[in-house]
Amino acid sequence: MPEVITEMILPGTYIEVRAEGLITAGPVSVGNIGVVGTARKGENNKVVCLSNMAEAREKFGDYDPYQSPITANKPLSLTRAIELIYNNGGRTVYAVKSMDLTVGNISSGLMDLMKHDVHIVVAPGVNVDTIIGHCDAAVGEQKDRIGIVGGPKPTDGVPESDRLIYVTPGIKVYEAANKAKVQAAEDKIKAATEDEKKATTPEAKKKAADDKKAAEKEKAEAEKELRELAEKNQPVNLSPSYAACAVAGLISSLAVHNSPTNKVLKVTGLEEEYTYSELIPLIQKNVCVLSRKNGSFVVTKGITTDPGPFKQITTRRIVDKAKAGIRAGSQPYIGKLNNSRVRSALKSTLDGFLTTMVQDEALTEYSLEVAATRQDEIEGRCIVTATLKPTFSIDYIKIIMYLS
């Protein structure tokens, strides 16, 4: 509650406390992931905040076998995507179950994430235009996001955007023998049993009994398939959309100034391994390509599809963090006096945040000015001018050897 003197009528001592000098920007999160996909359980278009894989399975159920899904050619994507995110270092995940993977429903799921504190978005099966459109719309809502999509090796380049990461190729993973099909059959058996109890006519009883018998057969087939999968224990090829989920988890685990370049992904293999001569044109097309190095599978170069100043993923993330911190530090001053004392306090607040970024090595240095002309004061404006020098990562090391 503000300690402001509103009146002085009776004799006495009146104290007004001006606490602007104690305002700080506070902590800023930078690695929360938003993901949209299909699942066996859960409510459509409802955002669920998760902190571990056990919660994901409880809320959305297990994923089905990728090569023989419950619905032909449409494997459940949400729980599988979340598993890849957590396996590669992700922590806080905002998940949305979509009815299906059509553009309209994925867009709707992404829109549900708009109100939440999400910094990286990914959705298996999403197209490039949809993810770019969402990220651009989020900027308009003062929410800075990076979208990660996976796709085939491009022949003509990819759309340029400082908020898009295009990942290829697909990945190989050992798919844990899950019980999604068995669980679905058990749900049908339970429903048929309830119908059988409620049935009042011979026809209804017969139908319920037939449904139960069919569900029991379906369960037996699903259990047999589980046993066969466990015996084979062969890795499955997942599309590049799922590689994007693994990269999302990796990036979210890194500080904003740490590049994913040369960082190891926790996957079993790659759907396709490119040669040195194949990697070069992909990097030149600003593709975040995965490759094998020293027996591990790594991000060859952590780049966005932007050919300009935000080519490095770290630059985009550093600037987004700086924007978030400056915004958070400035917000408490809205409605306060526009005079030199309060502007000086605002500068101190922002100095504190940016100094921390320098100490964390996200910035090499910065300059900051907070000012307002008399006309600015009349119109309620305060102008903050910040010049930032972000830290860059080492992509190449040139070594010259002189022998004697």
Secondary structure in CASP SS format (residue, H / E / C, confidence):
PFRMAT SS
TARGET T0000
AUTHOR 0000-0000-0000
METHOD secondary structure of the structure
MODEL  1
M C 1.00
P C 1.00
E C 1.00
V C 1.00
I C 1.00
T C 1.00
E C 1.00
M C 1.00
I C 1.00
L C 1.00
P C 1.00
G C 1.00
T C 1.00
Y C 1.00
I C 1.00
E C 1.00
V C 1.00
R C 1.00
A C 1.00
E H 1.00
G H 1.00
L H 1.00
I C 1.00
T C 1.00
A C 1.00
G C 1.00
P C 1.00
V C 1.00
S C 1.00
V C 1.00
G C 1.00
N C 1.00
I E 1.00
G E 1.00
V E 1.00
V E 1.00
G E 1.00
T C 1.00
A C 1.00
R C 1.00
K C 1.00
G C 1.00
E C 1.00
N E 1.00
N C 1.00
K C 1.00
V E 1.00
V E 1.00
C E 1.00
L E 1.00
S C 1.00
N C 1.00
M H 1.00
A H 1.00
E H 1.00
A H 1.00
R H 1.00
E H 1.00
K H 1.00
F H 1.00
G C 1.00
D C 1.00
Y C 1.00
D C 1.00
P C 1.00
Y C 1.00
Q C 1.00
S C 1.00
P C 1.00
I C 1.00
T C 1.00
A C 1.00
N C 1.00
K C 1.00
P C 1.00
L C 1.00
S C 1.00
L H 1.00
T H 1.00
R H 1.00
A H 1.00
I H 1.00
E H 1.00
L H 1.00
I H 1.00
Y H 1.00
N H 1.00
N C 1.00
G C 1.00
G C 1.00
R C 1.00
T C 1.00
V E 1.00
Y E 1.00
A E 1.00
V E 1.00
K E 1.00
S C 1.00
M C 1.00
D C 1.00
L C 1.00
T C 1.00
V H 1.00
G H 1.00
N H 1.00
I H 1.00
S H 1.00
S H 1.00
G H 1.00
L H 1.00
M H 1.00
D H 1.00
L H 1.00
M H 1.00
K H 1.00
H C 1.00
D C 1.00
V C 1.00
H C 1.00
I E 1.00
V E 1.00
V E 1.00
A C 1.00
P C 1.00
G C 1.00
V C 1.00
N C 1.00
V H 1.00
D H 1.00
T H 1.00
I H 1.00
I H 1.00
G H 1.00
H H 1.00
C H 1.00
D H 1.00
A H 1.00
A H 1.00
V H 1.00
G H 1.00
E C 1.00
Q C 1.00
K C 1.00
D C 1.00
R C 1.00
I E 1.00
G E 1.00
I E 1.00
V E 1.00
G E 1.00
G C 1.00
P C 1.00
K C 1.00
P C 1.00
T C 1.00
D C 1.00
G C 1.00
V C 1.00
P C 1.00
E C 1.00
S C 1.00
D C 1.00
R C 1.00
L E 1.00
I E 1.00
Y E 1.00
V E 1.00
T E 1.00
P C 1.00
G C 1.00
I E 1.00
K E 1.00
V E 1.00
Y C 1.00
E C 1.00
A C 1.00
A C 1.00
N C 1.00
K C 1.00
A H 1.00
K H 1.00
V H 1.00
Q H 1.00
A H 1.00
A H 1.00
E H 1.00
D H 1.00
K H 1.00
I H 1.00
K H 1.00
A H 1.00
A H 1.00
T H 1.00
E H 1.00
D H 1.00
E H 1.00
K H 1.00
K H 1.00
A C 1.00
T C 1.00
T C 1.00
P H 1.00
E H 1.00
A H 1.00
K H 1.00
K H 1.00
K H 1.00
A H 1.00
A H 1.00
D H 1.00
D H 1.00
K H 1.00
K H 1.00
A H 1.00
A H 1.00
E H 1.00
K H 1.00
E H 1.00
K H 1.00
A H 1.00
E H 1.00
A H 1.00
E H 1.00
K H 1.00
E H 1.00
L H 1.00
R H 1.00
E H 1.00
L H 1.00
A H 1.00
E H 1.00
K H 1.00
N C 1.00
Q C 1.00
P C 1.00
V E 1.00
N E 1.00
L E 1.00
S C 1.00
P H 1.00
S H 1.00
Y H 1.00
A H 1.00
A H 1.00
C H 1.00
A H 1.00
V H 1.00
A H 1.00
G H 1.00
L H 1.00
I H 1.00
S H 1.00
S C 1.00
L C 1.00
A C 1.00
V C 1.00
H C 1.00
N C 1.00
S C 1.00
P C 1.00
T C 1.00
N C 1.00
K C 1.00
V E 1.00
L C 1.00
K C 1.00
V C 1.00
T C 1.00
G E 1.00
L E 1.00
E C 1.00
E C 1.00
E C 1.00
Y C 1.00
T C 1.00
Y H 1.00
S H 1.00
E H 1.00
L H 1.00
I H 1.00
P H 1.00
L H 1.00
I H 1.00
Q H 1.00
K C 1.00
N C 1.00
V C 1.00
C E 1.00
V E 1.00
L E 1.00
S E 1.00
R E 1.00
K E 1.00
N C 1.00
G C 1.00
S E 1.00
F E 1.00
V E 1.00
V E 1.00
T C 1.00
K C 1.00
G C 1.00
I E 1.00
T C 1.00
T C 1.00
D C 1.00
P C 1.00
G C 1.00
P C 1.00
F C 1.00
K C 1.00
Q E 1.00
I H 1.00
T H 1.00
T H 1.00
R H 1.00
R H 1.00
I H 1.00
V H 1.00
D H 1.00
K H 1.00
A H 1.00
K H 1.00
A H 1.00
G H 1.00
I H 1.00
R H 1.00
A H 1.00
G H 1.00
S H 1.00
Q H 1.00
P H 1.00
Y H 1.00
I C 1.00
G C 1.00
K C 1.00
L C 1.00
N C 1.00
N C 1.00
S H 1.00
R H 1.00
V H 1.00
R H 1.00
S H 1.00
A H 1.00
L H 1.00
K H 1.00
S H 1.00
T H 1.00
L H 1.00
D H 1.00
G H 1.00
F H 1.00
L H 1.00
T H 1.00
T H 1.00
M H 1.00
V H 1.00
Q H 1.00
D C 1.00
E C 1.00
A C 1.00
L E 1.00
T E 1.00
E E 1.00
Y E 1.00
S E 1.00
L E 1.00
E E 1.00
V E 1.00
A E 1.00
A C 1.00
T C 1.00
R H 1.00
Q H 1.00
D H 1.00
E H 1.00
I H 1.00
E C 1.00
G C 1.00
R C 1.00
C C 1.00
I E 1.00
V E 1.00
T E 1.00
A E 1.00
T E 1.00
L E 1.00
K E 1.00
P E 1.00
T C 1.00
F C 1.00
S C 1.00
I C 1.00
D C 1.00
Y C 1.00
I C 1.00
K C 1.00
I C 1.00
I C 1.00
M C 1.00
Y C 1.00
L C 1.00
S C 1.00
END
